[in-house]
Amino acid sequence: MSWQRKSLRRRLLLWLMGSLAIISALMLFEVRSSATKAANEAYDRVLLGSALAIAERVVVVGDALEVDVPYVALEMLTSAAQDRVFYQVTGPGNQFITGYNDLPTVSLDEIPQNGSPLFFDADYRGDAIRTGVISRHLSGARLSARFTVMVAETVEGRNRLIREMVTASIMRQLVLILVAGIVMWIGIGWGLKPLVRLEAALNRRTPSDLRPIEHEVPREVRHLIEAINDLMHRLEASFEAMQRFTSNAAHQLRTPLAAIQTQAELAIDETNPEKTRKRLEHLSRSTKQTSRLINQLLSLARANQAGTAQDNEDFQTVEIDLKGACEQVTREFVPLAVSKNIDLGFESTTGCFKVNGNRELIEEALKNLIDNALNYCPKDTTVTVRLKNENNQVLLEVEDNGPGVALSERSKVFERFYRSETRDDEGCGLGLSIVREIMEQHSGGVTYRNVSSGKGSCFVMIFQSVLNN
């Protein structure tokens, strides 16, 4: 199981326990350092006391120094660890007086002359020892000299004390970590209860229940709930649009399919060849109208699907040379225009006509505008596809000098399945709706403009130029 799929409670607990373990380890280093310092200070004071006791017993006898070592001073150094004690007294010129003459030596320059002790660690006869040194000045009738007292002991006692202190600290840290782990496990579980209740509430919902989530949740997950609510809102809008689309499509398909069925039944029963031919022609027109309607519905569905896929890899936008695309689409409709005696042409001003978008959908939108113009314009009319720049935008116009659109209908022509009652054609009322859907997906728009000559219609697709991005 990957780390991302592990229990949230376990992940939080591991993070917290890991952090606590690291902090405890750092604290143990500090405890060991403090324990070492405390043990050394305690034992060093005893070393100093023994050295001072010996120094008090150094006397001048004639022209020499003599010392009567008080063994009680050495016995006070012995501990439960049975540390061994060593001492040494030296006179002027580092002259050995009494004690252990092979103890590690120290330079007289290193010993403070103000009476302060000097402590250092060394090895003696294979054992680690801690040594304390003091220097004193003694004067007599015939001699005035400085002597040095050195007292040393093995470090088993102080090391044992340090281990006991560190072990006690380790035990306290382990108990603390254990208790903290239990508390955090319970606390995290209690903190996650709102999410458990939220899960139960969502499980009780039906698939069609897309109401916003209004449960009280911790502040840390409010943004997640807001994102889920936004997704539900978009899903609800998408479902409603799909239901409207399905209902409208079913309604629009019902009429041509009923006509096809009626004409087919009449053609079967007809015995007159001329009437049979007319029935079949009517049946052919109904079939073409139904085929056109289905193709328009598929185009509209593709445009809607692109609108819901803009945030993922299914909606690919690239930099498009709009002039090349327009020339290609216009060229494809030339044969149809010639067959209807309509003059179809393409015009373009100079400038940059590069836009960001989906080339296939943009070409589909242009095809619908040209197809509408060719279907609604009578013979001997002109349809012009024009590309130009205006106000830092790229405008793609499809203009004709046909009958145009009535003023009362101009606000309705972009609605789905809307058809003018004054026109008797095979249109489905979806072409301009498809254009509007596609342009909305490209952060643009489509609008109707009056023709300068006063006769005809002009539909304009508006794009943002790449020069403005």
C-alpha positions in Angstrom: 0.0 0.0 0.0 1.4 3.4 -1.0 1.9 6.2 1.5 -0.8 8.3 -0.1 -3.4 5.5 0.5 -2.6 4.9 4.1 -5.0 5.8 6.9 -5.1 9.5 7.6 -5.0 8.7 11.3 -1.9 6.5 10.9 -0.2 9.1 8.7 -0.8 11.9 11.3 0.3 9.6 14.1 3.5 8.6 12.3 4.3 12.2 11.6 3.7 13.3 15.2 5.4 10.3 16.8 8.3 10.7 14.4 8.7 14.3 15.3 8.4 13.6 19.0 11.0 10.8 18.7 13.4 13.2 17.0 12.9 15.8 19.7 13.3 13.2 22.4 16.6 12.1 20.9 17.9 15.7 20.8 16.8 16.1 24.4 18.7 12.9 25.4 21.8 14.4 24.0 21.2 17.5 26.1 20.5 15.4 29.2 23.7 13.4 28.8 25.7 16.6 28.4 24.0 18.1 31.5 24.5 14.8 33.5 28.2 14.7 32.6 28.6 18.3 33.7 26.7 17.7 36.9 28.6 14.5 37.8 31.9 16.2 37.1 31.1 19.2 39.2 30.1 17.0 42.1 33.0 14.6 42.0 35.4 17.5 41.2 34.4 19.2 44.4 35.4 16.1 46.3 38.7 15.9 44.5 39.3 19.5 45.4 38.4 18.9 49.0 41.0 16.0 49.2 43.7 18.1 47.5 43.1 21.0 50.0 43.2 18.6 52.9 46.6 17.3 51.8 47.9 20.8 51.1 47.0 21.8 54.7 49.4 19.0 55.9 52.4 20.3 53.9 55.0 21.9 56.3 58.6 23.3 56.1 61.1 21.3 58.0 64.5 22.9 57.9 65.2 23.5 54.3 62.8 20.9 52.9 59.1 20.3 52.6 57.4 17.4 54.4 53.8 16.2 54.3 51.8 14.0 56.6 49.1 12.7 54.2 45.7 12.4 56.0 44.4 9.1 54.6 40.9 10.2 55.7 41.0 12.7 52.9 41.6 9.9 50.4 39.0 7.6 51.9 36.3 10.2 51.3 36.9 9.7 47.5 36.0 6.0 47.5 32.5 5.3 46.1 30.2 2.3 45.7 31.9 1.7 42.3 35.2 1.1 44.3 37.1 3.8 42.4 40.9 3.8 43.0 42.5 7.0 44.3 46.0 8.3 43.6 47.8 11.4 44.8 51.1 13.2 44.4 52.9 16.0 46.1 55.8 17.8 44.3 58.0 20.7 45.5 60.0 23.3 43.8 61.3 22.4 40.3 58.7 19.6 40.2 60.6 17.6 42.8 58.7 14.5 43.8 57.9 14.5 47.6 55.3 11.7 48.1 52.6 9.7 46.5 52.6 8.1 43.0 55.5 9.4 41.1 54.3 8.1 37.7 51.0 10.1 37.6 50.6 12.1 34.4 52.5 15.3 34.7 51.2 18.8 34.0 53.2 21.9 33.2 53.5 24.4 36.0 52.5 27.2 33.6 49.1 25.5 33.1 48.3 25.5 36.9 46.6 28.8 38.0 48.7 30.7 40.4 45.8 32.4 42.1 44.9 29.2 44.0 42.2 28.0 41.6 42.2 24.2 40.8 42.9 22.7 37.4 41.0 19.6 36.4 41.8 17.3 33.4 41.2 13.8 32.1 44.0 11.4 31.5 44.9 7.7 31.3 46.8 6.0 34.1 47.9 2.3 34.1 45.2 1.5 31.5 42.4 3.3 33.3 40.7 6.6 32.6 41.2 9.0 35.5 40.0 12.4 36.5 42.8 14.6 38.0 42.6 17.7 40.2 45.7 19.9 40.7 46.2 22.9 43.0 49.4 25.0 43.6 50.2 26.6 46.9 53.1 28.8 48.3 54.7 27.9 51.6 57.3 30.0 53.5 59.5 29.1 56.5 62.6 30.4 58.3 65.0 28.8 55.8 62.7 28.0 52.8 60.1 29.8 50.7 58.8 27.6 47.9 55.7 26.7 45.8 54.4 23.1 45.9 51.8 21.2 43.9 49.2 18.7 45.1 47.6 16.3 42.6 44.7 14.0 43.4 43.3 11.6 40.9 40.6 8.9 40.8 39.2 6.5 38.3 35.9 7.5 36.7 33.7 4.4 37.2 31.7 6.1 39.8 30.9 9.2 37.9 30.2 7.2 34.7 27.8 5.0 36.6 26.0 8.1 37.9 25.8 9.5 34.3 24.4 6.3 33.0 21.8 6.2 35.8 20.7 9.7 35.0 20.5 9.1 31.3 18.7 5.8 31.8 16.1 7.5 34.0 15.6 10.2 31.4 15.2 7.5 28.6 12.5 5.8 30.6 10.7 9.1 31.2 10.9 9.9 27.5 9.6 6.4 26.5 6.7 6.8 28.9 6.0 10.3 27.5 6.0 9.0 23.9 3.7 6.1 24.8 1.2 8.3 26.6 1.4 11.0 23.9 0.8 8.3 21.2 -2.3 7.0 23.0 -3.6 10.6 23.5 -2.9 11.5 19.9 -4.6 8.3 18.6 -7.7 9.1 20.6 -7.6 12.8 19.8 -7.1 12.3 16.0 -10.0 9.8 16.0 -12.2 12.3 17.8 -11.1 15.1 15.4 -12.0 13.0 12.4 -15.5 12.2 13.6 -17.1 15.1 11.6 -15.7 13.5 8.4 -17.2 10.1 9.5 -20.5 11.8 10.0 -20.2 13.5 6.6 -19.4 10.2 4.9 -22.5 8.6 6.5 -24.7 11.5 5.3 -23.3 11.3 1.8 -23.9 7.5 1.7 -27.6 8.2 2.6 -28.1 10.4 -0.4 -29.6 9.2 -3.6 -27.7 9.5 -7.0 -30.0 12.4 -8.0 -29.5 14.4 -4.8 -27.0 17.0 -5.7 -27.8 19.5 -3.0 -24.9 21.4 -1.4 -23.2 19.9 1.6 -24.1 21.9 4.7 -22.7 19.8 7.5 -20.4 21.4 10.1 -16.8 20.4 9.3 -13.4 21.4 10.6 -11.9 24.5 9.1 -9.1 22.5 7.5 -11.6 20.7 5.2 -13.9 23.6 4.4 -12.2 24.3 1.1 -12.7 20.6 0.2 -16.4 20.9 0.9 -16.6 24.1 -1.1 -14.9 22.3 -4.0 -17.3 19.4 -3.7 -20.3 21.8 -3.6 -19.0 23.6 -6.7 -18.7 20.2 -8.4 -22.2 19.3 -7.4 -23.5 22.6 -8.7 -21.8 22.1 -12.1 -23.0 18.5 -12.2 -26.6 19.6 -11.5 -26.4 22.2 -14.2 -24.9 19.7 -16.6 -27.7 17.1 -15.8 -30.4 19.8 -16.3 -28.9 20.8 -19.6 -28.7 17.2 -20.7 -32.3 16.6 -19.7 -33.4 19.7 -21.6 -31.4 18.7 -24.6 -32.7 15.1 -24.5 -36.3 16.3 -24.2 -35.9 18.9 -27.0 -34.2 16.4 -29.2 -36.8 13.7 -28.7 -39.5 16.3 -29.4 -37.8 17.5 -32.6 -37.1 13.9 -33.9 -40.7 12.8 -33.3 -42.2 15.0 -36.1 -39.8 13.9 -39.0 -39.9 10.3 -37.9 -43.7 10.3 -37.8 -43.7 11.9 -41.3 -41.3 9.3 -42.6 -43.5 6.5 -41.2 -46.6 8.0 -42.7 -45.1 8.6 -46.1 -43.7 5.1 -46.2 -47.1 3.5 -45.3 -48.8 5.6 -47.9 -46.2 4.7 -50.5 -46.7 1.0 -49.8 -50.5 1.3 -50.3 -50.3 3.6 -53.4 -50.9 2.0 -56.8 -50.5 5.0 -59.0 -46.8 5.3 -60.1 -46.9 9.1 -60.2 -48.3 9.4 -56.7 -45.9 6.8 -55.5 -43.0 8.8 -56.9 -44.2 11.9 -55.1 -44.6 10.0 -51.8 -41.0 8.7 -52.2 -39.7 12.3 -52.9 -41.4 13.5 -49.8 -40.0 10.6 -47.9 -36.5 11.5 -49.2 -36.9 15.1 -48.1 -38.0 13.9 -44.6 -35.1 11.5 -44.4 -32.6 14.3 -45.3 -34.2 16.6 -42.8 -33.9 13.9 -40.1 -30.3 13.2 -41.1 -29.5 16.9 -40.9 -31.2 17.1 -37.5 -29.2 14.2 -36.1 -25.9 15.6 -37.4 -26.7 19.0 -35.8 -27.6 17.2 -32.5 -24.3 15.4 -32.6 -22.4 18.7 -33.2 -24.2 20.4 -30.4 -23.4 17.4 -28.1 -19.7 17.7 -29.1 -19.7 21.4 -28.3 -21.3 20.8 -24.9 -18.9 18.0 -24.2 -16.0 20.3 -25.0 -17.3 22.8 -22.6 -17.2 20.3 -19.7 -13.7 19.1 -20.7 -11.8 22.4 -20.9 -10.0 21.6 -17.6 -8.6 18.3 -18.8 -6.7 16.8 -21.6 -9.8 16.1 -23.7 -10.1 19.7 -24.8 -6.9 20.5 -26.8 -6.3 24.1 -27.7 -3.5 25.2 -30.0 -2.5 28.3 -31.9 -4.6 28.4 -35.1 -4.1 30.3 -38.3 -7.7 31.3 -38.7 -7.2 32.6 -42.2 -6.0 29.2 -43.5 -8.9 27.4 -41.8 -11.5 29.8 -43.2 -10.1 29.4 -46.8 -10.3 25.6 -46.5 -13.9 25.6 -45.1 -15.1 28.1 -47.7 -13.5 26.1 -50.5 -15.5 23.0 -49.3 -18.8 24.8 -49.8 -18.1 26.1 -53.2 -19.6 23.2 -55.1 -22.9 23.4 -53.1 -23.0 27.2 -53.6 -22.5 26.7 -57.4 -25.3 24.2 -57.5 -27.6 26.8 -56.0 -26.4 29.7 -58.2 -25.0 31.5 -55.1 -21.8 33.5 -55.3 -19.6 32.3 -52.3 -16.4 34.1 -51.7 -13.7 34.8 -49.1 -12.2 38.2 -48.2 -9.4 39.1 -45.7 -7.6 42.2 -44.6 -3.9 42.2 -43.8 -2.8 41.4 -40.3 -2.4 38.6 -37.8 -5.3 36.2 -37.5 -3.8 33.7 -35.1 -6.1 32.6 -32.2 -6.0 29.9 -29.5 -8.6 27.3 -29.8 -9.8 23.9 -31.0 -9.5 23.9 -34.8 -12.1 21.2 -35.4 -14.8 23.0 -33.3 -14.1 26.4 -34.9 -14.4 24.9 -38.4 -17.7 23.3 -37.3 -19.0 26.7 -36.2 -18.0 28.3 -39.5 -19.6 25.4 -41.5 -22.9 26.0 -39.7 -22.9 29.8 -40.5 -22.1 29.1 -44.2 -24.6 26.3 -44.4 -27.3 28.5 -42.9 -26.5 31.3 -45.4 -26.6 28.9 -48.4 -29.9 27.4 -47.2 -31.7 30.7 -46.6 -30.5 32.7 -49.5 -32.2 32.5 -52.9 -30.6 32.1 -56.3 -28.3 34.9 -57.6 -27.4 36.1 -54.2 -23.9 36.6 -52.7 -22.4 35.0 -49.5 -19.1 36.4 -48.3 -16.8 35.0 -45.6 -14.7 37.9 -44.3 -11.8 38.0 -41.8 -10.6 41.2 -40.3 -9.1 42.8 -37.1 -11.1 45.2 -35.1 -10.4 46.7 -31.6 -7.6 44.1 -30.9 -10.0 41.3 -31.8 -10.2 38.9 -34.7 -13.6 39.0 -36.4 -14.9 36.3 -38.7 -18.0 37.4 -40.6 -20.4 35.5 -42.8 -22.5 38.1 -44.7 -25.1 37.7 -47.3 -27.6 39.9 -49.3 -30.5 37.5 -48.8 -33.8 38.1 -47.1 -32.1 38.7 -43.7 -33.5 38.2 -40.2 -36.6 40.1 -39.0 -36.0 42.6 -36.2 -38.4 40.7 -33.9 -36.5 37.5 -34.3 -32.9 38.6 -33.9 -32.9 38.0 -30.1 -34.2 34.4 -30.6 -32.1 33.1 -33.5 -29.4 31.7 -31.1 -31.9 29.7 -29.1 -32.0 25.9 -29.6 -34.6 24.6 -32.0 -35.9 28.0 -32.8 -37.1 28.4 -36.4 -38.7 31.3 -38.1 -42.4 30.8 -38.8 -42.1 32.7 -42.1 -39.6 30.2 -43.6 -40.4 26.9 -45.1 -37.1 25.0 -45.1 -35.4 21.9 -43.8 -33.6 23.7 -41.0 -33.5 22.3 -37.5 -33.0 25.4 -35.5 -29.7 24.2 -34.1 -27.0 25.8 -36.3 -26.7 29.1 -34.6 -27.0 27.5 -31.2 -24.1 25.3 -32.0 -22.0 28.3 -33.1 -22.9 30.1 -29.8 -21.9 27.0 -27.7 -18.5 26.7 -29.5 -17.7 30.4 -29.2 -18.5 30.4 -25.5 -15.9 27.5 -25.0 -13.3 29.8 -26.7 -14.0 32.8 -24.5 -15.5 34.6 -27.4 -18.9 35.2 -28.8 -21.2 35.4 -31.8 -23.5 38.3 -32.7 -25.8 39.5 -35.4 -25.0 42.8 -37.2 -26.9 44.9 -39.6 -25.6 44.9 -43.2 -24.3 48.2 -44.5 -26.4 47.9 -47.6 -29.5 47.5 -45.5 -30.4 44.1 -47.0 -29.3 40.7 -45.9 -27.7 39.4 -42.7 -24.3 39.3 -41.1 -23.2 36.9 -38.3 -19.9 37.7 -36.6 -17.7 35.3 -34.6 -15.5 37.2 -32.2 -12.1 35.8 -31.1 -9.3 37.1 -28.8 -6.1 37.5 -30.8 -3.0 35.7 -29.5 -1.3 39.1 -29.6 -3.4 40.2 -26.6 -2.6 37.1 -24.5 
